[in-house]
Amino acid sequence: MTNSQSIQIANIHAAPIAYRDTGDGPAIVLIHGFCGSSEYWKHVIPAFSSSHRVIALDLRGHGQSPVGHEPSTMEALADDVAALLTYLHIDEAIVFGHSLGGYITLALVERHPELVKRFSLIHSTSLPDSDEAKNKRIQGIASIQDKGIQAFVDGLIPKLFAETNLTTMAEQVRAAIEIGHSTSPAGAMSSLEGMRIRPERAHILRNNTIPILLIAGSEDQIIPAERVFSVTGNHIQSVTINGVGHMSMLEAPEQLISAMTSFMMD
């Protein structure tokens, strides 16, 4: 364990996993989205590391984690998270998954429920891709093959921010693009295919009794609120953050941290 945000490497499972391990106390796991990295959580980690042990990993093929040999299905990525928690001797954690990280969180709850105390989907959904979205995944793979990861990321990242934030938060947009450029092309393509074939997991939300937090952005063009909030229940807390798109951890970190804090204290 360390009290810094420096990257460490766990040689586990199908491929080494890069991660940040900060603070002491009950464990929180932060799982970033597609073409992101643990750097997405740079504002969130310090907010909780005084009271919790915060684990933020780089998914395979993202950040400083290599691609590995298996396809990046949601199930394989969830097993990576489980293997990392076992490696770190963490018996259970509160898991926050952003976008792709939310799909992985649902698979983690399905495959390793004993590890998850409660969980949150941030700008994510339990629904599968629509036919249109599946076609866009295929187009994304072709784009990376044809033009490379940098051109793909340059086109992707601006769509993740609320339109009004593209100019007022130009620095955050540039930071997200820089993070995206570090994504392995093979890792990005494998993740696109993994997302394309992922199954519906609405039953994970519907049939669980543990507390669940769903967070949507009012200006999210990628996963609108109706897809985030597709399941309701007494155990599910739904929060909309106004004025943000798909990237509240960068667009409105204070509001995101407030929602996360309330959920953990509930």
N, C-alpha and C positions, 0 to 999 in steps of 0.2 A: 504494500500500500504506500501511496505517496501523497503529499500535500500540495503538489504542483499539478499544472495541467499538461505536463510533458507527456509525450507519447511513449507507451511501452508496447512490447510485442509479446503476445502469448502464442507459443508454438503448439497449437491444439488442432484437433479435428481435421478437416479436409485441407485447411490452409492456415498459415499464421494470421492472427487477428491483431491489428493495431488498436490500442485503446488508451483512454485517459482514466485514471483512478484517483479521485480527489476526495479528501475529507474522511470523516468517521461518523458512524451511526447507522441507522436503517438504510438499506440500499435503494438507490434510484438508478434505473437504467434508461439512457437516452439513445434512441435509434433514429438516425437521420434519414432524410429522403433521398431520392434518386439524384445522382450526380452531385451529392453533397458529401459531407464528412462530419466528424465530430466537432469541427470548427463551427458548424452551424449553431452549436450550443454555447458559444463563447460568453454570451451574456447570462445564460441560464445557470451554468455550472457554479460561478461564484455565489449566486443567490442562495444555493442550497448546501454548499460544501461545508458550511459552519455547523450544520445540524445533521447532515446525511453523508453517507458514502456515495458519491456520484460516479457512475460508470458510463462513459460515452465512448462508443466503439466506432471504428471505421468499417463499414460493411465490405465484404470481399470485392476487390476491384475498385474500391473507392478510397480516397485519402491515401493513407500509407499501408493499407492492406492489399496484398497481392490477390490475383484473380482466383487462384485455386483451380482444381481440375474438374469439379462437378458443375453442372449447370446451376445458375443462381435462381433456383425455384424458391418460393416463399418458405417451403418446408425446410430446404437445405439451409437457408439463411437463418431461420428460427433455430435450427439445430446448432448453428454457429454461436448464437447468443447463449443457448443453454450450455454449450460446452465451455464458453468463457466464464459463465457464472460458476460452473462446477470447478473450473481451474482456479477461480478466485475465492473458493470456499464460501460462496454466497448461497444460502438456503432458499431465500425468497426475496423478491424485490418489487417495488412499484415501477411499472414499465410505462414509458412515454414514447410513442412511435409517431414520427412525422411522415405523412404521405406513404411512400414505400415502406418506411419504418412501421407504419400502422398496419399494413398488410402482414408484415413479419410478426408484429405483436400478436395479431389474431392467430397466426399459425403457431406461435409459441404457446399461447394459452390453450390451444387445441392439443398440442403434442406434449407439452410439459407444464400442465396446470399447477403442479405443486410449487413451481418456481415463482408464480405470479400472485402477489398479494392483492393488488388492484392494478388497473391499467387505464391508459388514455390513448385515444386516437386523435392526433392533431392534424387537421386538414387531410383526413383520410376517410376511408369508407369500408364497410364490410361487404359491399356489393362487388360483383365482378365487373370487368370491362364490358362496355357495350360493344356491339359489332364495329361501330365507328372508331371507338378507342382502340380496339384490337388492330384495326387497319393502320391507325396512326403509330402503334408500336412497330409494326412491320416497316412502315415508312421511315421511322426513326432508325431502325437497324440499317436500312439501305442508305440512309443519309450519312451515318457514321462510316460505313464501308466506303462510300463514295467521296465524302468531303472531309472526313476526320472528326475527332471528338471536339476540337476547339470550335469549329464552325457550328456543330450541333449545339453545343452549350451556349454559344453566343446567341443562337436563335431561341433556345429554351428559356433561359433564366429571366429575361424581361417579362415573359408571360406569367411568371410566378408571383410577381409583385402587383399590387394595386396600381392601376394606370397613373393615378395622381402621385404615387410614390416614386415613379421612375425618375423624375427630376428632383424632387425634394430629398430623396434618399439615394442619390447617385452613388455615393460611397459604398452603401450596403449592397447595391446592385453589382458594382464592380467587384466587391469582395466575394459575392456568391459566384460570379463568373470565374474568378480566379480559382476558387475551390473546385468548381466544375471542371476546369481545365486539367486538374490533376487526376481525374477519373480515367482509369484504364479503358481504352476503346472496347476491348474484349469484355471487360467487366460491365460496361454500360449496355452492350448488346445482349449479354446474358441476362442482365436484370430486366431489360425490356421484354425479352421472351418470357422470363419468369412472371412478370406482371401480367402479360397477355394471357397466360394460361391459368392464372390463379382462380380458384373456385370461389363461389359465394360463401361467406362465413357469417351471415347475419345471425345464425343460430348461436354463435359464440356470444354475441351481445344479448340475444333474447333469453337464452337458457342459463346464463350465469347468475349467481347471487352476489358475487363480489362487486364492490363499487367500480363504476366505469365512468370516465369523463370523455365526452365528445366535444371537440373544439372546431369551429368553423370560422372562416374569414368572410366578412360581409361582401368583399369584392373578389372572392376567389373565382378565377376563371377556369381552374383545373378541376376542382372538386367542389361544386356548389353546396350550400347548406343542406338542401334537401337530400343529397346523397350522403352527407355526413350523418344527418339525423334520421336515417331511414328506419331505425328501431328506437322505441321509447320504452321506459319502464321505471319503476320506483327506484331501482338501483343505478339508473343512468342519469348523469348530470349533463345537460347540454348548454354550451356557452358559445355565443357568437362574439367575436372581436371585431368591432366596427373599424372601417377604414383600412383594412389590411386585405391582402390577397392570400397567397398560399404560404407565406413566409413570416408568420407572426413572430418567430424567434429573432428575426432581424428587423421586421417592420414595426413591431410594438412589443419589445421584450418585457417591459414592465407589466403590461396587461396580461401577457401570457404567464409570466411568473406569478402574478396575483391569482389567476385561475388555477394554476397548478398547486399553489400553496393552500388555497381554500379546499381543494379536492383532497389533499393529503391530510388536512386537519379535520375533515368532516367525520 
